């Protein structure tokens, strides 16, 4: 009986020992695991969807960021009303972050690009948002957060985490779909055709900074985007996509600590690119009719905001600083 219990205990300890070895490896080799060289393998081929850029001649400007940019600005409309000979292309995508954007820029032809406009949404810079990213980024979450993340966000967290670790140990070339040379009708922009929804989401809780913290990687890759633009003689601008009034009012009232922390992190990194836009700049237009929900403009909102956007890119801009006013009113 004693021998049986000893043997049983031994076999029960094996998974625990393996787990500790895997987690120790992640901790020990974290910097190399999350290095640009290894991350590049994860995003290899991301530019295949945008080969159509090469079929557009002349000077180009790129609209970059997440869904608020994808649905918020009509690239073809902007091209037509600007009358400046520049073709505006929307390369934003739902939940697209600075990391993915950086590797996208590295893969596409930038020879005729003169300006990029990056939509700055703070929650994109949180580790809580890794649930919308490539699972390889789960390797950036400390073990003491892993169990809670597994319960709250992704029941397959550990499977995906260790899958990423094995991909680091034995690199696997991901097969991306075929190259797309077909120019989209709206140059990459998409319109949301739906009735506005009521908004009742607790804003601050979507950040979860107190639990998982900010993603230093996202801030690092925002700086990498700026440096990449400088090397290619491309002007980089960041802008604040508008939010519905109930969002911006709640954000101002309840998320001040998060907001200041976000700005301070950019200030610490000496981020000084040109910046424009306000969260509440559409409030005076009866903005609830222009939004599909708190974060995304609907079809009418895209048409209206694109005209505003043109005025802003033509106007004089200031360099980003922690003092930049994110709202028209305080």
Order of alpha helices (4+ residues) and beta strands (2+ residues): alpha-alpha-alpha-beta-alpha-alpha-beta-alpha-beta-alpha-alpha-alpha-beta-alpha-alpha-beta-alpha-beta
